[in-house]
């Protein structure tokens, strides 16, 4: 065997291992903390309270932007946000505030 044959064998071995790895069944489709995000996530617990309280200093300290800047940024990206369903859960909806 010359060097090119050895390289081909190694390449075939690597490709075969990759195919075997892809065929493995998943034991968990969605981790528990992702399932709980609708009730216990960062957005629900912290960020929504910042939006509701409208404490400008606290909002700026948390987001590093003013509330008005946040509203402008939200207006720019909101049309581009599309909820995408996933296996095992529902997507969070963007809140127009």
LOGU-552681 format. One line per field, with one value per residue (C-alpha): x, y, z; residue number from 1; residue in three letters; chain. Coordinates in steps of 0.1 Angstrom, whole numbers. Example, Ala and Ser with C-alpha at 12.3 -4.5 7.8 and 13.67 -1.06 7.14 Angstrom:
! residues 2
x <- c(123, 137)
y <- c(-45, -11)
z <- c(78, 71)
n <- c(1, 2)
res <- c(ALA, SER)
chain <- c(A, A)
END
This chain:
! residues 97
x <- c(0, 12, 4, -26, -42, -36, -51, -82, -86, -84, -109, -133, -129, -137, -167, -181, -177, -195, -224, -226, -227, -255, -277, -278, -312, -316, -325, -339, -356, -359, -341, -362, -350, -361, -396, -398, -387, -423, -429, -394, -373, -352, -377, -407, -391, -367, -371, -409, -408, -383, -407, -437, -420, -404, -376, -352, -321, -327, -336, -304, -283, -297, -298, -272, -297, -325, -361, -366, -336, -351, -384, -367, -346, -377, -396, -368, -365, -400, -411, -382, -389, -408, -418, -405, -420, -397, -401, -414, -424, -441, -421, -423, -442, -426, -445, -453, -449)
y <- c(0, 34, 67, 75, 41, 47, 81, 67, 40, 66, 88, 59, 50, 85, 88, 55, 66, 99, 80, 58, 88, 104, 73, 74, 79, 109, 101, 136, 158, 189, 197, 205, 240, 248, 234, 256, 288, 300, 302, 305, 321, 352, 372, 362, 368, 397, 416, 418, 434, 459, 468, 470, 492, 516, 525, 542, 538, 501, 494, 511, 493, 459, 465, 492, 512, 536, 526, 548, 531, 497, 507, 519, 487, 466, 485, 477, 439, 430, 426, 403, 380, 348, 322, 288, 257, 231, 195, 194, 230, 262, 293, 324, 353, 387, 412, 446, 470)
z <- c(0, -8, 10, -11, -3, 34, 33, 15, 41, 69, 52, 47, 83, 95, 72, 85, 121, 113, 98, 128, 151, 132, 135, 173, 189, 211, 247, 254, 227, 249, 281, 312, 315, 280, 287, 318, 301, 295, 332, 348, 321, 322, 301, 322, 356, 352, 319, 320, 354, 341, 313, 336, 363, 338, 363, 338, 359, 366, 330, 318, 343, 332, 294, 289, 268, 276, 274, 243, 225, 234, 219, 187, 184, 190, 163, 139, 146, 155, 119, 113, 143, 133, 159, 150, 165, 180, 189, 225, 229, 218, 208, 230, 214, 210, 232, 218, 246)
n <- c(1, 2, 3, 4, 5, 6, 7, 8, 9, 10, 11, 12, 13, 14, 15, 16, 17, 18, 19, 20, 21, 22, 23, 24, 25, 26, 27, 28, 29, 30, 31, 32, 33, 34, 35, 36, 37, 38, 39, 40, 41, 42, 43, 44, 45, 46, 47, 48, 49, 50, 51, 52, 53, 54, 55, 56, 57, 58, 59, 60, 61, 62, 63, 64, 65, 66, 67, 68, 69, 70, 71, 72, 73, 74, 75, 76, 77, 78, 79, 80, 81, 82, 83, 84, 85, 86, 87, 88, 89, 90, 91, 92, 93, 94, 95, 96, 97)
res <- c(UNK, UNK, UNK, UNK, UNK, UNK, UNK, UNK, UNK, UNK, UNK, UNK, UNK, UNK, UNK, UNK, UNK, UNK, UNK, UNK, UNK, UNK, UNK, UNK, UNK, UNK, UNK, UNK, UNK, UNK, UNK, UNK, UNK, UNK, UNK, UNK, UNK, UNK, UNK, UNK, UNK, UNK, UNK, UNK, UNK, UNK, UNK, UNK, UNK, UNK, UNK, UNK, UNK, UNK, UNK, UNK, UNK, UNK, UNK, UNK, UNK, UNK, UNK, UNK, UNK, UNK, UNK, UNK, UNK, UNK, UNK, UNK, UNK, UNK, UNK, UNK, UNK, UNK, UNK, UNK, UNK, UNK, UNK, UNK, UNK, UNK, UNK, UNK, UNK, UNK, UNK, UNK, UNK, UNK, UNK, UNK, UNK)
chain <- c(A, A, A, A, A, A, A, A, A, A, A, A, A, A, A, A, A, A, A, A, A, A, A, A, A, A, A, A, A, A, A, A, A, A, A, A, A, A, A, A, A, A, A, A, A, A, A, A, A, A, A, A, A, A, A, A, A, A, A, A, A, A, A, A, A, A, A, A, A, A, A, A, A, A, A, A, A, A, A, A, A, A, A, A, A, A, A, A, A, A, A, A, A, A, A, A, A)
END
